[in-house]
């Protein structure tokens, strides 16, 4: 189960909870950050979460899209810029993108997306 620190909140001092968690399988590490794969259900929830953040901040912050089975991720200039297109491999999508994903306990997540 993975989530991001941007989804963490503390309902009480010292108690960490996450708005969303994504079931994933660790693939390895890239540039000090974990990379993992998710199924289509988790990917849809993940892109909806990123869309919600972009809408909150401003539409020009939209960086992730999932349409017709193809994931597109706009890379920041610090990672070379451009758009990365990814299709499923054995029904799973590679996630990471250099973000500081955290392994979390599913019981600490308000919602959980993805299968095993």
N, C-alpha and C positions, 0 to 999 in steps of 0.2 A: 504494500500500500504506500503510495507516494502522495505528497502534497507540497505546496510551496509556502515559504515564509510569508508571502503576500496574502495567503489565505488564513493565516493564524490570527486568533484573537484570544483574549483572556477574560472570561466571564467572572473570574475571581483571581486575586493575586496568586501567582504561581501555578495557575491551571491553564494549560494550553489546549485550545480546541482549534479545529480547522473547518472552514466553510465547506470544503470538498476534499475528497480523497479519491485516488485513481488506482485501481488494481493494475499492477504492472509486473513485468519480469525483467530483472536486471540483465542488461546486455554487456555492460562494461563501463569504463570511465573515459571521458574525453576532456582534456584540458582541466582536470581536477573536479569535474562535475559528473554525476551519474547519468547514464543513458539507459533507458528501459523501453520495453515495448508494451503497447496497450491494444485492446481490441477496439472494434468500431464503436461500441457503446461508450467506453471510457473516452475515446477520442471525440465523440460528439459532445459529451459533457465538458471536456477540457476546452474545446473551441468555443462552446457557449460561455464558459467562464471568462475566457480571454475577450470575447465579444462584449460581455457585460462590463469588464474593466475598461475597454476602449470607449464604450458608450459613456461611461461615467467620466472619464478623463477628456474625451473628445474623439470623434470618429477618425481623425487622422492618426490615432494611435493603434488602429487595427493592424495586427501583424500575423494573425493566424486565420486560415480559412479551410473549410472542408466541404468539398462539393464533388458530386459524382465519383466518390471513392478516391479522390486525390486530395491530399493534404498539401497546402502551400504555407510556407513560413517566410515572412520577410525578415531577412537577417539584418541586424544593426551594422552600421559601418565598421564598428570595432571587430566584427567577425567577417568582414569582407563585403558586406552589403549584398544586394540582389535578392532574388526570390528562390527558395529551395522548394522543389516539388518532390513529394514522396507518395508512393503507392504502397499498398499493403503487401507484405511478404508473409505468406501463410496466414492471411487474415489479421495481421498485426502491424502496427505502425510504430516506427522508432521515434522516441521522445527524448528530449534532453535539452537541446538548443543552448547549451552553456548556462542554463539557469540553475540556481541552487536548490534542486529538489531534495526533499527530506523523506526518509523512511518514517512512517508514522503508524500508530496503532489505529486500526479502523474504528475502534470504540470512541476515539477522540474526534471523529469526523461527523459533521452534520449530515452529509450525504456521501454515499459511496457509489462509484460508477465503474462498471467493468466486471467481467467474469474472471474465472480462475485461469 
